[in-house]
Amino acid sequence: MNNVSRNLNLPGALADAEERYVRQHPLSRAYMERATQSMPGGSTRSSVFFKPFPFVVRESSGCRVEDMDGNVYVDFLGEYTAGIFGHSDPLIKAAIRDALDKGWVHGGHIENEARLARHLCARFPSVERIRFTNSGTEANLMALVTARVFTKRSRIMTFRGGYHGGVLLYKSGDAPQNVPFPVVLGTYNDAEQSVAAIEREAHDLAAVIVEPLQGSAGCIPASREFLSAIRDACERHGILLIFDEVMTSRLAPGGLQGVLGIAPDLTTFGKYVGGGASFGAFGGREDIMALYDLRHPDALSHAGTFNNNAITMAAAVAASTVLTNERLEQLNARGDLFRTRLNGIAQAKALPVQLTGQGSMLNIHFCEGDIRSVADLAKEDGNAKPLFHLEMMERGQYVARRGMINLSLPMAESELDGFASAFEDFLEVSGRLLSA
């Protein structure tokens, strides 16, 4: 399959993998070269770009995708958690078709809008009122500006490694394209440091926004003690606590807030809730969300041509019937077992490889020791995850470049077995390079 046996190090193995990838994807390469004539780098979405160039999807079905070169992959990328239903759920497909038959640019309220709102408020008890947006990014922006208006304060607190959207990313600090909010940066899972920062900045701190599990940082779960300490500090100072559950709400019927027993003031949603269509939402306490009650003359405006678009509303309502509590719990239980299984394979080979995560969201890391924040990943060799990504694709398994792995409802045990076998083979072939 590869020439790793003659490579003395990870950079050499990665170079070989890239050469094979180029040979196996000539049509995708030609497409990307043409695409650069109209899009910078040939891409309009940073998260699906990778070197030497990304493959181009021709079609997808169930839990598989096929690229334009005819290569078929089991989809463990799962559209970065949005693809929990796979690619062709019949009930969601039928709902979209029905919406199209009835027209889809209405310019007014539609019944599915309130149906979806009722479902989400019932599923997440902390969400007493809710409003829709078009993405998780937009949902987080709206939650933050809402907190600033409600508290009459300006600063927000977030955490290194956090990702709250394309203009709210804090992997190692405040990125240059971020919205220019005055930001206080905390250390994830460090309760003492975070509470001290809240106490210090409380006079002008509007909100603390946090993921109960940092998804983009590498599926790093927050401890209950960390989140409880933040909740208590926010309560003391009238600061709004925002849980970004755009990804993590899929980890339990009531999201991770339900698992942890910690109620935020506001919650944001996105990804899978739209059933595969573009979606976002923010909601929470009734007194906060009343800022948008247009029956009052001083209400805030929150417009958006496609906030309640017919296609998303139809897909989301159908998705809410597909994703029953029982199916969600079963999927996440399978994910926990799968993560344990993969960790067992790595441990049996005594390699510096581990998988973090919770339920149906996993991430591979090539280092030893506890991973409690993104700082703990600094010791990784930067070539390891790109090599894993290309090698697993060569074995028919599609994962994120950063090592993220997500399960979807159409996956059977045979798909999990196939991934485990490919993972074990990868470690067998590349293990000595990973431990060098």
N, C-alpha and C positions, 0 to 999 in steps of 0.2 A: 504493500500500500504506500509506503514512503521510504525515505532514505535516512530515517532518524538514526539507524545503527551506525552510520558513518559520521554523524554530527557529534561534535565534541561539546556543544553548548546550545542553549535555547535560541540565541539569535540565528545560528545556522539551521536549526530545525525549523524555525519560523520562515526563513527565506525559502527553504525547500517546499514547505507547505504552500507558500504564496505562489511559487512557480507552478505547482500542480493545479492549484485553484485557477490560475490564468488559463492553463491548457483546457481545463474542464468547463470553462464558461466563455467561449468565444462570442456568442451572441449577446450575452449580457455586457461584455466588454465593449462591443461595437455600439450597443445602445447607449451606454454611459458616455462614450466619446461624443456621440451625437447630442446627448442631453446637455453637455457642457456648453453648447452653442446658445442655449437659452436660459440655463440655470447655473448659478455659480457652483462649480464642482459637479454639475450634473444632478444635483440633489436639492430638494426643497424640505428635507427632514433630516436633521443631524443625527438622530438616534438610530437610524437604519443604515447609515453610511459606515463603511469600514474599508480598510486597505486590503488588497490592492484596488478593489472596486466592489460594490455590492452586486449581488445577483438581482435579476429583475423577475418578479413573479408573473407567471402566465395564468395560472388559475390555482384555486385552493378548494378543498372539500374536506369535511369532517375535521380531522386533526392533522391534515397534510397539506403542504404547499408544493407546487411544481414550478420550477423556473423556466425561462424561455429556452434554455439549453436542454431541457428534458430531465434535469435532476430533480428527484423527489425527496422531500425531507419530512420527517415527523416534526410537527411544529411545537417545540418546547419554548420558543420565544413567547408565544401566546399574546402577541401584540402588546408586550409589556404590561400584562395583566388584563387588558381590555378584551382579550380573546377567549374568555372563559367558556363561551358557548361553542367554540370552534368556528368553522367557516360556513356552515350550511344548515343551521337549525331550522327544521321545517315550519315550526310555529312562528318564529320570528320572520322568516321569509314570507309566509302567508300574510302576516300582519302588514308588512311593508307593501306588498302587492295590493292589498285592500286599500291602504291609505293612498296609493297612487291612483287607484281607480276612482277615488272620491275627490281627487284634486289635492295639491300639496302646497300651494302658496296662498293661504287663505286670508292673511291680514287680519285675523281676529282670534278670539278664544275658541278652543276646541275641547271636546269632552275628555279626551285622553290626558289633557293637561292636568285636570283636577284628579283624575284617577291615579296618575303617577304620583302626584303630591300626597294624596291620602296614603298610598302604599308606603312611601318613604318615611312619612311621619309616624306611621304605625310600626315600621320596622326598627326605627331608631328613636327611642323615647325622648332623647335630649333634643330632638328636632321637632319643635312645636309648630314652626312655620318654615316654609322653604320657597326658594325661587330658583328658576332654571337659567343656565347659561349655555355656552357652546363648547366649553372645554374645561378641564381641571384648572388650567392656568387662569382662565377668566373667573372661575369660581373662587380661587384663592385671592385674586385681586379684589374681587367684590367683598369677600369676607374681611380683608384687611382694611379697605377704605371704610367699610361699615363700622368696624371697631374704632377707627380714628374719629369718625363723626360721633359715635355713641359716647365715647369716653372724653371727647374734646382734648385728646392727647395726640402726639405725632409719631412717637417712636414705636418700632416693632422689634420683637426679639425672635430670632430663629437660631438654627444650630448648624454648625459645620457638618457638611455632608448632606444637608437637607436639599431636597428638590421640590419646589412648589409650582413649577411651570417654567416656560421658556424665558421669562423675565424675572424669575424668582429662584435662582439657583445659587447655592452656597456651598459647593463642594469643598473649597478651601478658603472661602472668604466671600466677599461681595463682588460678583462678576461685573465686568464693565457694561454689559447690556441690561443689567437689572434695572427695574423701576427704582427711581431715586428716593426710596423711603429712607429715613434715618434708621439705621439698623444696629441692634445690639446682638453680637454673635456669642452663642453659648457652646459648651462642649456637650455633645450628646451623651446621655447616661451618666453625667457628672452632676449629681443633685446638689452637692455643696457649692460648686462653682456657679451653677445656674441660679440657685436661689439667691446667692450673694449678688449676682448681676441684677436680678429682678429687684431686690431691695435697694440697690444703688440707683437704679434708673426709674424707680416706681413713679416718681412725680410726673414723668412725661411718657410713660410706657402704656401704649394703647392695647397691645395684644402680644401674646406669645403664641406662635404658630409652630406646630410640631407634628411629625409623622409618628404614630405609635410604633411603627416599624419603618426604618428608613429604607425605601425600596431601591432608588437609584444608587444609593451609596453602597449597596451590597446586601440587601435584606438583613439589616441589623435590627433586632428587636429592642425596644425600649423596656427597661425594667419597670415593674409596677411602682417600686419605691421612687424612681426618678420622676415618673409622671405624677405620682401623688404629691411629691414635694412641690412640683411646679403648680399643680392644681391649688394646693393650700396657699402658696405665695400669691398667686393671682387673686384668690378669694380675699386675702387680707388687704389688698391694695386696689381693688376695683378694676383689675386688669382682665381683659377678656382672654380666655383660653380657647384657641382654635385647634381642633384636631383635623389635620389633612388626612382624610380617609379615602382619597381618590383611588388609591390602590388597596389599602388594607381593609376596606369595608367588605371585601370578598372573603375575608378569613373567618367570618362567623356571621350568623344571621343578624346579630346586632352590631357588627363590626368589632374592631378590637376594643372600642370603648365599652362594649357590652361584656367582653371577656374580662377586661381589667376592672370593671365596676367603677370607672371614672367618667363622669359626665362633663364634657366640654360646654362652653357657652355657645360656640358655633362649630359646625362641621362642614367640610367640603367633600364633594363627590365628583366622580367623572368616570372615565374608562369604561368598564364593562356595563355600568348601569344603563347605558343607552342601547344595549343589545347589539352593539357593533356600529351604531351611528354616532355622530359627533354629539357629545353630551357633557354637561357640567351642572353642578347645583351647589348652592350654599344655603344653610338653614340653621336654626337653633332656637334660642329662647324667644318667646312671643314678644316680650318688651323690646328686644333688639330689632327683630324683624319688622316690628310695627313702624319703623322708620320708612318703610316702603309702602305703607297702606295709603293708597291714593284717595281714599275717602276723606283724608285729612289734608287741609290746605298746605301744610308745611312739609308734606311727604317728600322724600328723596325720589329722584327719577332713576329708574333702571330700565332703559330701553334695550332693544336687541332684536333685530329683524327675525332671527331664527331661534330665539330663546324657546319658543313653543312650537317649533316647526313640526309639521304633521308626520314626517317620516320618522324622526327621532322619537316623538311621543308614542307613535304606534309600536315601534320596535322596543322601546323601553317597557311599555305596559305588557307586551307579549313576553319579554324577557323576565319580568317579575313573576309570571306564572310558570315559566320554565325552571327558574332557579328557586325551587322550594327549599325550605329550611333543611329538610332531610337530605336533599341532593348536595347542598352546600356543605353540610356537616360531613357527609361521606367523602366528598372530594378533598376536604382539608385533612381528614383523618388519613386518607391515602397518601396525601402529601407528606405528612409527618412520618409515616412508615417508610416512604420512599427516601426521604432525607436521611433517616437512620440507616437504611440499607446502603446508600451510597457512601456515607461516612464509614460504615463497616468495611466496605471494599477498600477504601483508602487506608484505613487503620491496619487492615490485614497486611498491607504492603509496606507499612511503616514509612509512609510518605508525608511530607508537609503539605497536605491537602485536606480541606474541610469544607463542608457545606453549612451555611447558616440559613436562617429563615424561620418561617412558621407556616404550617398548613401547606397550601398549594403554591406558595411562593418560596423559591430557593435561590441561593447564589453560591457558586463555587469560589473558593479562595485558595491561593497557593502559598500558605504560610501557617505557622504554628502559633499556639497561644490563643487566649480569649480575644474575641473581636467584639468590642463594646462601642467603638466609634470608628469613624473613617481614618483616624490617625493610626489605628492599629494595623491598617493595611499598607502603610508606607514601606514596610519591609518586603513586600512582594516584588518579585522580578517582573518588570513591565512586559516581558515577552511571553509570560506563561499563559495569561488569559487569551491573547490573540492566537497563540498556538492551539490551545484547547478549542477555541471557536472554529478554526479552520479544520482541525483534525476531526472534530465531531461532525461537522457538515460532510466531510468526506465519508463518514460512516453513516450518513443519512439522518443525522440529528441536528435540528436547527435550534441553536441557543443564542442568547444575546452576546455581543462582543465582550461585554463586561462580566459575563458569566452568569447572568440571570436565567433562571429556569422556571417556567410556570406550567402548571397542569391545567388541562381543560376537560370539560364534561365528556366529550366524545372519546377520550383516551380509555383504552382497555388495559388489562394487565399485560397484554402482549406488547403494547407500546412501552410500558415501564420496564419490562424485561429487556426489550431491545435496547433501550437507553442504558440500562445497567450493564449490559454486555459490552456495548460500545465504550462506555466509561472505563470498564475494567481493562479492555484491550488498549485503550489510550494510555492508561497508567502502566500497563505492562511494557508497551513500546517506549514510552517517554519518561518512565519513572526515574531512571538514573539521571536524566537531565534536570528534573524537578528537584532532586535531592542534592544536586551538585553545589 
